[in-house]
Amino acid sequence: MAVLSELPEESSSFSSTHCNSPSTCGANSSTQAHRYDVFLSFRGLDTRHSFTDHLHKALIDANITTFLDDEEIETGEDLKPELENAIKASWASIIVLSNNYATSTWCLDELVLILEERMTSDHIVIPIFYHVESTHIRKQQSRFGDAMAKHKQMMEAETNANKRSELAEKMDRWNKALIEVASLKGNDVNGRFETELIEEIVQDIYRRLHVPLRNVRPLLIGMKYHINFVTSWLKDGSLHTADILTISGIGGIGKTSLAKYVYGLYCHEFHTSSYIEDITRKCDGKFNGLLDLQEQLYNDISKTNLIKVHDVSIYTTKIENVLIHKRVLLVIDDINTLVQLDALLGSKGFHPGSKIIITTKDRWLMGSCALFKTNIKPKHVERFIEGLHETKSRQLLCFHAFICNHPKEGYEEVTDKLVKYCQRHPLALEILGKSLHNRDLAYWEGFMEGLRKESNFLINSVLRMSFDSLSTKNDKDLFKHIACFFVGIDRDVSETILEACDINTRSGITNLIHRCLLSIGSNNELKMHQLVQEMGRFEVCKESLDKPWKRSRLWCHKESFKVLKQKKGKENLQGLALDMRILEKEKLGASFELKTDALSNMDNLMLLQLNYVHMHGSYENFPKELRGLCMHGFHLKSIPSDLSIENLVALDMSYSNIESFIGCYTNPQRLEKRQKLGGSSFKVKKMLGSLKILNLSFCKQLHSVGDFDQLPALERLILRNCISLLDVCDSIRQCVKLVLIDLSYCKKLEKLPQIIGMLKNVKIVLLDCCNLGESQIKNMDIDSLEMCIYNKIGVNRRTSFSSFVGIIPHDSKSFAISLPRSLVRLSLAKNKLSNESFPMDFSCLSMLKELYLDGNPINSMPSCVRALPRLEILSMGKRKKLKSVEYPPRTLRELFINPDDVYCIQKVVFDPEMSPLRLSITWIDYTYLLESKIGSYEIEGIIKIQEMVTVEEKVLHSLGWSNLDLLNKKHVGTNSSKSEIQMIYEFGIFSTMYEAEEMPSWFRHRSVGPSKSFAIPSLSSSSLNNLKGLHFCYLQR
């Protein structure tokens, strides 16, 4: 009985790829005959239950349609017709040549047919020399010689002359076939692990037949949006340029699956193609790894086998020469370094129409490669892949855990917890789903509990590849620091602290972002995928799995508490975090008192968090090398005088009981002692001379802050919600490096030093909900300010750029003159400004880049806006009377014009010398505008909607409206006074959409339902130039 492994019908999206010829797959008529990818020829006596069985399973698992005959047949019987048909219906044959292969006339007949098919078509033949020598086959020696001698004896013993003649002809064909197959390039099993060889064979078949692997399909759940994007990019029909698409994202996010799937669908549409997979792993630590990949690429695209060379540059030159002469589709998967990229693609460019897809964890790798240092640079598009939607994440997990799209009854809650843990990461969902397949609910719950203690090894191993790609110890240490302590912390604050820890953050953070290990949030905070963070912490755990005190960083509160309790901390510790509130919730450590001497041996500790920890003993035991100290809920009323903090750059004592902060001497008794000894002339060491960040927010007992002359390096002073604070000492004028002052919600603050206006580096002053008089504000010199928020007047959350939000005076016509000339961002949102009351002169704001006018009753763009020479962003949304935006500045990059009332906006007009296509324009969806029956709407050069009654009749005729009387009921026609049908002109194409009672006969593409999909003619076809319009008609049922 034959085992026929074919694709299920539901995999129709893959089945089209099986029509792809190993070369170009030109005619569809020929491809229909190919039912299988691979025909397996083997001697059952030797390998049926061992090598061939394992190979067959591997091919099936890889979605490679395989024919394997499962019946033994006696020697001498003729080849069954279905086997002959199967050979002809296969793209390739794998021949397992074993010791007894030639003893079977059936095998020899198969061999002859396979080689004949190779001669007459593109049939691929891959011989496997299974513990036999190719020379023995070619010269018919050893077991092969014995077998052929026996066949000769049988021929000679035949008494029937006709049969003897037929056998002689067969013998001749068999001899020639053995010589030919022995000369082909194949795979030798001798001295190799069979599993490795089988993997290579499967990958070779996949590469040469372009068969998408079976395991791609489930990984594509939730990837439809990305598939559509890449497909559109591939089929844009551009034959005059070569295009490069970079797909980036963290490991396991779906980059390879996406590229592999799209490649399998479209590789046959190019002159030649190649898929180079898993480059990082194949090059890692292997001397010839890159050379092997170059050989594979060259052989794929040139369709020749080059004599092996051992020079990367020679291979690169040969690859370049092919790439510039052939239209190719390349997938370069998991590229990691510029060396790899330049070696595989060179610098000469590509043949017009070529498409190159690159998957990488380094988002900025392409920008530095040799291709972009030439005069003719290829077009480059980047696609960054983030996690799946929550619904699709649930579906993917259930696919692997339950073999369906939803959880089993009773598993809903634990499924949702697991989906949340995976943070929309496809590979994590797959691995954990498979781990839980056919497991009971108790096992699921125990598994989840285990994940809280230790992350999954397989997930970590994939994500770790990005970490391993970091080239310097600095970047790896930075990644560990952030993963352990700084996720969610402001980037500027983090950089300040880490720079003091001898970490280069400027280049380091950029490198982490490029490798998708880190991102920056909308509020400038450091963001890291939860699984990436766990991987980073696991790297620290590996320093000592069982003895946490031997690690460099401790972030787990239980472990930190245990180390302090047992006083085991040593000089290896660089950072430690402990929050007693978390342990108290879990009823751990609440009754035990920690001693300060538990820190005495941590000589290299630089980062310390002791939130709500009441320590007893002398604070001189604290490490002397501290750079960042956070002690929320500190129980003492002043900072201990014996606390050595001269090296601190950041001190955060929010939510503490501190009553006063007086420069370096925070203890009033010590201050009194200093005055007795030497009065004001007494010279002391500036104990806080390195401090750059001071945060005493929510210290409700704090009533005074002074002696700022002891804080010469201070850059950020944060006293938010200190509700007892009465004043800030005039000595703040000594803090010449101050950039930010936050006194928000200090409701008793009555005095603000006027000297603040003399601090030229201050950019941000936050005084929200303070009771300062208006005179206090007016007396501030704000020429240097880039953002000032106060008295609940327009709190601006968009802090990624400089901004100014202030009170609009009664004389608004001239208020712009009072604004700082260095202003970069200005928000006048919701100030009830009309065109008549709007300021007339913005000439002083020559540096302004962003202007927000949202929520004002303005009916058109104020004329003064046109005079802003550097304006890049203009927002005019949420305006109920907006009718037009005419001639915005030529420098504009982004325009937001979302009106509340869609009936109002009519036109957006640009300067003749300005191209609107380079703008990012946000406006209401034009389908919504159509449904709203707006009379006319236009964004010049981009979109125009108008009633068809206003369209010239000759234009309508050219668009297919040859019989306008058909739609008279809809008032279509140039003589109508009213039209209910509107025409859209967008990017050079006219379109109409309307409701009808009967579908016009000239609508060719029809369907029942809320949507209709159809293929637009390829951009490379001659019909493109004739594509003038798209018409949509729908019938209400």
PEHU-V742658 format. One line per field, one symbol per residue. ss: DSSP state (H for helix, E for strand, - for the rest). psi: psi as a letter, one per 40 degrees, with the letter a starting at -180 (. if undefined). burial: b if it has 24 or more other ideal C-beta (glycine too) atoms within 12 Angstrom, else e. Layout:
BEGIN
ss = ???
psi = ???
burial = ???
END
This chain:
BEGIN
ss = -EEEE---HHHHHHHHHHH--------HHHH----EEEEEE--HHHH---HHHHHHHHHHH----EEEE-----------HHHHHHHH-EEEEEEEE---HHH-HHHHHHHHHHHHHHHH---EEEEEE----HHHHH---HHHHHHHHHHHHHHHH---HHHHHHHHHHHHHHHHHHHHHHH---EE-----HHHHHHHHHHHHHHHH------HHHH----HHHHHHHHHHH--------EEEEEE------HHHHHHHHHHHHHHH--EEEEE--HHHHH-----HHHHHHHHHHHHHH---------HHHHHHHHHHHH----EEEEEEEE--HHHHHHHH---------EEEEEE-----HHH-HHHH-----EEEEEE-----HHHHHHHHHHHHH---------HHHHHHHHHHH---HHHHHHHHHH-----HHHHHHHHHHHHH---HHHHHHHHHHHH----HHHHHHHHHHHHHH---EHHHHHHHHHH----HHHHHHHHHH----EE----EEE--HHHHHHHHHHHH------HHH--EE--HHHHHHHHHH--------EEEEEHHHHHH--------EEHHHH-------EEEEE---EE--HHH------EEE-------------------EEE-------EEE-----HHHHHHHHHHHHHH-----------EEE--------EEE-HHH-----EEE--------EE-HHHHH-----EEE--------E--HHHHH-----EEEE------HHHHH--------EEEE--E----------E-------HHHHHHH------EEE----------------------EEE-------E--HHHHH-----EEE--------EEE-------EEE----------EEE------HHH-EEE---HHHHHH----EEEE---EEEEEHHH--HHHHHH-----HHHHHHH-----------EEEEE--EEEEEEE--------------------------HHHHH--EEEEEE---
psi = hhhhhihidefddddddeehiecegchdddddehdidhhhhihdddedebdddddddddddefhhhhhheiiiihdiihiddddddddeidihhhghidedeehdddddddddddddddeafhhhhihggfihdddddefibddddddddddddddehdhddddddddddddddddddddddeihahhdheihdddddddddddddddefhhidedddeeheedddddddddddfeeheeihihhhhiiiheeedddddddddddedeeidiiihhifddddehehdedddddddddddddefihihhifhddddddddddddeeihihihhhfididddddddeaeeaiiheihhhhhiehdeddeeiddeeidghihhhhhhhaiiiddddddddddddefaeiiiheeddddddddddeffhddddddddddehfiidddddddddddddhihdddddddeddddeheiddddddddddddeeheihdddddddddeefhhddddddddddefeiihidfeihihhddddddddddddedhdegdeeidhhehdddddddddefehaedhdihhhhddddddefhedehhiideeedegdehdhhhghfhhiiaheeeiieehdhhhgifheieihhdehhfdehehhhfifiehdihgbdgehddddddddddeaeehhihgdfeehdhhhfifgeeheihafeeegdehdhhhfhfgeehdihieeeeegeehdhhhfhfgeehehhheedeegeehdhhhfhfifiidddddehhedeiehhhifegghhegeeiiihhahhidgededddeiheehdhhhfifefhiddeiidhedefeehdhhhfieifheihidddeeheehdhhhfifheehdihhgiidehdhhhfgidheedhdihhiidehheeeihhhiihddddddefidihhhhedihhiiedehidddddeeegdgeddfddefhieeieihehihhhhfehhiihihidhhidehdhiihieihhihiiieeieedeehdihhhhihh.
burial = eeebbbbeeeeebbbbbbbbbbbbbeeeeebeebbbbbbbbbbbebbbeebbbbbbebbbebbbbbbbbeeeeeeeeebeeebeebbbbbbbbbbbbbbbbbbbbbbbbbbbbbbebbeebbbbbbbbbbbbebebbbebeebbbebbebbeeebeeeeeeeeeeebeebbebbbebbbbbbebebbebeeeebeebbbbbbbbbbbbbbbbbbbbbbbbbbbeebbeebbbbbbbbbeeebbbbbbbbbbbbbbbbbbbbbbbbbbbbbbbbbbbbbbbbbbeeeeebbbbbbbbbbbbbbeeebeeeeebeebbebbbebbbebbbbbbbbbbbbbbbbbbbbbbbbbbbbbbbbbbbbbbbbbeebbbbeeeeebbbbbbbbbbbeeebbbbbbbbbbbeeeebeeebeebbeebbbbbbbbbbbbbbbbbbbeeeeeeebeebbeebeeebbeebbebbbbbbbbbeeebbbbbbbbbbbbbbebbbbbbbbbbbbbebebeebbebbbbbbbbbbeeeeebbbbbbbbbbbbbbbbeeeeeebbebbbbbbbbbbbbbbbeebbbebbbbbbbbbebbeeeeebeeeebebebbbebebbbbbbbbbbbbeeebebbbbbbbbbbbbbbbbebbbbebbbbbbbbbbbbbbbbbbbbbbbbbeebbeebeeeeeeeeebebbbebbbbbbbbbbbbbbbbbbbbbbbbbbbbbbbbbbbbbbbbebbbbbebbbbbbbbbbebbebbbebbbebeebbbbbbbebbbeeebbeebebebbbbbbbeebbbbebbebbbbbbbbeeebeebbebbbebbbbbbbbebebebeebbeebebbebbbbbbbbbbbbbbbbebbbbbebbbbbbbbebeebbbbbbbbebbebbbbbbeebebbbbbbbeeeeebeebebebbebeebbeeebbbbbbbebbbbbbbbbbeeeebeebbbeebebbeebebbeeeeebbbbbbbbeeebbbbbebeeebeeeeeeeeeeeeeeeeeeeeeeeeeeeebbbbbbeee
END
